[in-house]
Each structure stands twice: as C-alpha cells, then as structure tokens.
Amino acid sequence: STSENAPTLTDPAGGLVFNGSSQWMDFGSSIDITANHNLYVGVITHLSATNNECLLSDSNNEFLEFQTNKLIRLKTDTSNTTTTHTMTSSTWGTAGAFVFSTLRNDSSTGTWKIYKDGALITPNSWTNETNPGHMHFANVGARNDNDRFFGGTLYEMIIYDKGSDTLTAQEILDLNAYLVKKKIWIAT
C-alpha cells in the first residue's frame, strides 16, 4: 500500500481508521501459517459497517472477514476451503468497540473457535468448522488489495502461530483477557 491508501490515525484512542472503500496496509513480509499449525488471531475493533469487512488476506483465496453482522468467514489456501460461523442474530455490530478472536487449536483437524469480548460463542451453524489449511496474511483491511475493504477502526491485533503445540486453556484465557482489558481504555 502507499500513503494514499493507508488508514488514518485520527481516532482519539490511537486506532487505525479504515474508510471502507480504498484503505489497507501491507505487512513488510507475508505471515505464513503452515497447514495444521495452531493459530490465534485477536483484534480490538469498532466496525463502521458489517458487509464483507476483510481483516486479513493474501489473495481472493486466503482471507478472514466479517461477511455480515452475524457471519464470520475464513478461507484457507489448501483446497480453497471456506469456514463460516453463522449466528442467529446480529453479533458483530457498529455500536462500539469489541474484541473479536478466533483460534485453530487442534492441529490434526484444524477445529476453529470464535470469541467475542473473551467469551466463546456458540454458533447457530458452522460450515467446515474443521479446516487445517495453509494461510498467508499479506495485508490488513482489504482482500487482495482491491476489494472488501475494511470499514472501521483497528486498535490492536495479535496473530500468534503456535506451531504444532496446542494453546493451553490458560494461554487462550490470557490472550483474550489482555485484549478485553485493553478495550476498557478505548472510548466506545
């Protein structure tokens, strides 16, 4: 990305504000998550929209997004497997900042879990809950640098590749608690 399409730092709490139509950031180098690796991704965010809001991507074949206000979608490179997590009601709204986190913690099957504000969410339905596929993340805020632009503010992001080691219950609790405690300091 260039300065023309970089997010702004105008949020009083210090977050990166993405306009939802043309802004994203590239990582200095791609984050490569090997197939069957255990992974945690957590963010503190305040969405300004809830329609195809891409958090992380490398291409049209690898991404993590808020597809709607009740649907999370993750697509891995391995066989283009798409995992969706659908709620019965609006979960991902625009009313204020929240912590979103997801983890894959069973390397042999790649079972995904979703959390909001540190609490495990039970979905109405899953598609491909087990998805151990390979992923690259090259940018934040757009899918493949050209669509599904993120609209909202990102205050904090953690991407933790645990390799083949399982995240312990205490590690999951600590990662979520860190983000939830930090959210307290953010104006909602």
Beta strands, then each sheet from edge to edge (+ up, - down):
strand 1: 16-19
strand 2: 25-33
strand 3: 38-47
strand 4: 53-59
strand 5: 62-68
strand 6: 71-75
strand 7: 82-86
strand 8: 98-104
strand 9: 112-116
strand 10: 119-120
strand 11: 125-127
strand 12: 135-140
strand 13: 151-163
sheet 1: 1+ 13- 3+ 8- 9+ 10-
sheet 2: 2+ 12- 4+ 5- 6+ 7- 11+
end
